[in-house]
Amino acid sequence: MPKSHAHSSSLREVLRVFALFGCPLRVVMFQRLARTPMSAGALAQGLPVSRTAVVQHLKRLQAARLVDASTAGRRRIYRVQPQGLAPLSRWLRQYLRD
């Protein structure tokens, strides 16, 4: 039975989220941003990488629509976009049905 384009497209979205979260640093960043929005500088504190590296990871999370940013003065404040997890949520639901 041929797979539908919609099915393969949604699977690609799920795999993209898994790939992004395959990096433990991005998982930690996502968890911190889920608790409270913050700047890249604040997010970099306590992480074993530079602020520049944090910004690069944030760009990847933004491209996947898992986080977004707004400007506050000269800083950009990042926050989680829960709807970015929707493809993963839909995929998991099919296996979690009672």
N, C-alpha and C positions, 0 to 999 in steps of 0.2 A: 504494500500500500504506500503510495507516494506521500511524502510529508508535505504539508501545506506550507506556503511561504510565511504565513503568520506564525506557525509553530516554530519554524527554523529561525525566524526573526526574534521571537520571544526567547528562544533558547540562547541565541547570541547575546541578548541583553543580560540574561542570568549569568552566563559565562563571563561577561565583562565585569559584572559586580564581583563574582568570585575571584577573578584575576586581580582586581584592585585590592580586595581584602586578603589576597595572598601575601601581601606585604604587612607584617605585624605592626610596623610603624604607622601605616595608614589606618589600621584598626584602632590603635591607641588614639590617634588624632580624631577619628570619627567619634569614638566614645567620649573624649573630652568635649568635643563640640556639641555632642548630644546633651551633655549636662549644662553647658553654658556657652553662648556665642563668645568669641574672642578674636583678637588680632593674631596674625602669624607670629609676631614677636612673643606674645604671651603663650601661645601654643608651643613655641620652640623651647620655652623654659622647661628644664628637666628632661628634655629629649636628647638623645646622643648624636644629634645632627644640628647643623647650622640653621639659622632662620631662612637662608636662601634655599636649602634643601626642603624645608617645611613648605615654603611657597611653591616649589615645584610639585610636591605631593598634592598640595591644595588645588593646583591647576588641574591635575588629573581627576581629582574628586569633583571639581566643578564641571569639567567636561562630561562627566558621567551623570551630572545633575544630582549628586549625592550631597553636595554643599553649595551654598551661594554666599555672596559677599555684598555688603553695603558699605558705603563710605561714611566715616564719622571723622570729620576734620581731615587730617592727613593720613589717617589709618583706615584700613579695610577690616571690617568685622565679619568673620566667617561664622556661618551657622549651618546646621544639618537641614537638609531638605528631605523629610521622610518619604515623600512621593518617589524619590529616586530609588527607594527599596521596593517599590511596587512590583517590578518584574520578578524579583526574588520571592516576594511574598506570595504572588500568584503561583509560582512554580512549586513552592513548598506546600501550599494548601492542597494541591492535588495528591500529595503523599500523606497528609495529616488528617484526611477525612476519616470519620468514625464509621 
